[in-house]
Amino acid sequence: MASLPERVRLVGDCLWEPPEAPPDPALEQWLQEARASGLPLFYVQPARDLEFCDFWPLVVEALKDMPARVVAAIRKPGVEEEQFPPHFLVRRHVPQSSILRQAHGIIASGTTTVVLGALTHSVPALLLVAGGEQFSTSERCRRAGAALSLLRRSDDDLTPRSIRAAVEELLATPSLARNAGRLREALAQVDGPARAADLLEELGHLRQRMPRANAS
């Protein structure tokens, strides 16, 4: 913080999900079976922009015969009616926190929401990076030792074999989860969105910025 202007505040992950999401018995049963299996569980979330969603078929091919459980949130019409390997559960939307509480890793494009979700649950990431914010997010997580990344500059950069090898490396590298846990602890020390809302209210009343030293 010492290198940032006095007007800057840290507000943590700012993640939010509806507090009273409708129950999903099928999902809960699937997760119970996943826990009972003792197999590693992966959460897969490509970018919402379908332009960056085309690594999903490669992930299916990479993990189709791997002893693991896979939950995927794919924003594609009709995806829930498609056929996938029996250890896959694919939905257009999945409550992220319900999966991350027991996930062993995420496979994602590197967009902020899913990466912060993983970090706040001490879950390491395999980031398949294509564009936008994904590059900087992936690089910061990689430098922190909490993620592996594969860059996709062309259609030949990613293959089922390279994804499978990276998933196996993630499972064989416990320091990734430890470092994700370290970042989780750091995020938990920040004031958070409630304090950010208070600061905005005070700014509205006072019409001037408060020095950071006066804001806990």
Rosetta blueprint (number, residue, H / E / L):
1 M L
2 A L
3 S L
4 L L
5 P L
6 E L
7 R L
8 V L
9 R L
10 L L
11 V L
12 G L
13 D L
14 C L
15 L L
16 W L
17 E L
18 P L
19 P L
20 E L
21 A L
22 P L
23 P L
24 D L
25 P H
26 A H
27 L H
28 E H
29 Q H
30 W H
31 L H
32 Q H
33 E H
34 A H
35 R H
36 A H
37 S H
38 G L
39 L L
40 P L
41 L E
42 F E
43 Y E
44 V E
45 Q E
46 P L
47 A L
48 R L
49 D L
50 L H
51 E H
52 F H
53 C L
54 D L
55 F L
56 W H
57 P H
58 L H
59 V H
60 V H
61 E H
62 A H
63 L H
64 K L
65 D L
66 M L
67 P L
68 A L
69 R E
70 V E
71 V E
72 A E
73 A E
74 I L
75 R L
76 K L
77 P L
78 G L
79 V H
80 E H
81 E H
82 E L
83 Q L
84 F L
85 P L
86 P L
87 H L
88 F E
89 L E
90 V E
91 R E
92 R L
93 H L
94 V L
95 P L
96 Q H
97 S H
98 S H
99 I H
100 L H
101 R L
102 Q L
103 A L
104 H L
105 G E
106 I E
107 I E
108 A E
109 S L
110 G L
111 T L
112 T H
113 T H
114 V H
115 V H
116 L H
117 G H
118 A H
119 L H
120 T L
121 H L
122 S L
123 V L
124 P L
125 A E
126 L E
127 L E
128 L E
129 V E
130 A L
131 G L
132 G L
133 E L
134 Q H
135 F H
136 S H
137 T H
138 S H
139 E H
140 R H
141 C H
142 R H
143 R H
144 A L
145 G L
146 A L
147 A E
148 L E
149 S E
150 L E
151 L E
152 R L
153 R L
154 S L
155 D L
156 D L
157 D L
158 L L
159 T L
160 P H
161 R H
162 S H
163 I H
164 R H
165 A H
166 A H
167 V H
168 E H
169 E H
170 L H
171 L H
172 A L
173 T L
174 P H
175 S H
176 L H
177 A H
178 R H
179 N H
180 A H
181 G H
182 R H
183 L H
184 R H
185 E H
186 A H
187 L H
188 A H
189 Q L
190 V L
191 D L
192 G L
193 P H
194 A H
195 R H
196 A H
197 A H
198 D H
199 L H
200 L H
201 E H
202 E H
203 L H
204 G H
205 H H
206 L H
207 R L
208 Q L
209 R L
210 M L
211 P L
212 R H
213 A H
214 N H
215 A L
216 S L
